[in-house]
Amino acid sequence: MNLIKKLTPISLALLIAGCAVGPDYEEPETTLAQTYLYAGNEESVNSEYWWKQFNDPTLNQMIVDVQQQNIPLQLAAERIKMANSYKKAVESFKVPTVSIGGGYYNYQLSSNSSLLGPALNPIDTSDGGTVTLLDNQHDGVFIGGSINWELDLFGRIDRQANAASIRAEQAEIFQVGLTTLITADLVHNYVQYLGAKERKKLAMENIEDQRQTLILVEKIVKSGYGSDMDYAQAKAMLAATESVIPQLEIAEQVHKHRLAILLGEPLTQVDVRLTNDSGLPELSALIPVGLPSDLVKRRPDIRMAEREMAAVNEELAASVANRYPKFFLTGTPGVSASSFDELFSSDSFGWMGAVGVNWNVFDGGRGKAMVELNEARFKSAALSYQYTVDSAFAEVDSALFAYGRSQQNQTQLSEAVEATDKAVSKAKSLYKAGLIDHLSVLDAQRQQRVIQDRQVAAKLQSANSTIAVYKALGGDWSTSPQA
């Protein structure tokens, strides 16, 4: 008791004087441009649920389902639970650990013991009798508790808890980023599937036109007004167009299978989903680019890299604090008696308390090496953060450049489609007037199909660049709170 009274003022003085050691974390400052290099007249609005601008109910429903059913996203949700559990486990070291126990004991002392043997063996008395000073057999019951607490004077446990909390934040950021990637992947494969389907339809129409052309050329050759070269060229063109069909069918199947994997559904169920598609969708609004400074807050990879710096900094501080003394408070109150009836009497109560210190004054340089290791980790995390920021801005600028050029390409091809439509209409009029033969009409129609196919390809390119821009801009694309 006197020892506790003497040590308590010392412990309180240490608590008052004690302070956390190690470097304090400061968020990095990044010099940003005022605008993106290739930004156009895009609006600065919220980018959440951007896919609804396609006005495609099938796509909207698939995105809702994929964010609930996708297996990697479910794994990410479990990863958050694990990180939070780990954080609670680390934070538990801040408070005392209390345990209770009890039991029955029985033991026998050796009569031949050099220490206790004389007290256990009978001793002759002056009246001719014998007496033993100590019984060799003992039994009893006990109930007690144990209290242990490390006084975190230098902030080691607190820093470790901070690092665990940041790791939990990273798990949440990872889920957000994965949701973005999965959603973008689904939109990409859905659009590519519809594009392959539409190109296949145009190719089939072109094949039918070329077959008619081949029949007409064959008749002309047989009548003596054409050459075998014309027939061979028409036949080769038909075969070349027919060879495109298997490639487009492969593309259809590949993208359907990818959709099935993303949705976690059998292919037959995906086929049912795709029966009601309304053709290749196009966005009905501008892209919300926003300011470059917003990118640092939106991009999951940038946020993850910044949180990595913060976590490593806390781990560095913990390794510094680990080189300082550790102070402990322990206590073991309990009751013990030779029989259960006497267990809870006041005379059966006993306790022990202690204040201790542990300090590794020599560890062969292990503590210093851990500090140096974490310092190197922090510098690596800082470099990784800078590289991530630079890569993100380059990705956005590249995506915006590709988006702008794809829009120009699509506009030019739309003009080309209008021109070929007029050419086909003019050819039909001339044919009806008897000024040209039917072969010229079929050739104009073939050119029309080629330009239409290129227009579909341009729409696909534009859709891909749009998806790339939204992905590069980051943001939370979740349709509902994750479990």
Disulfide bonds with the S-S distance in Angstrom:
none
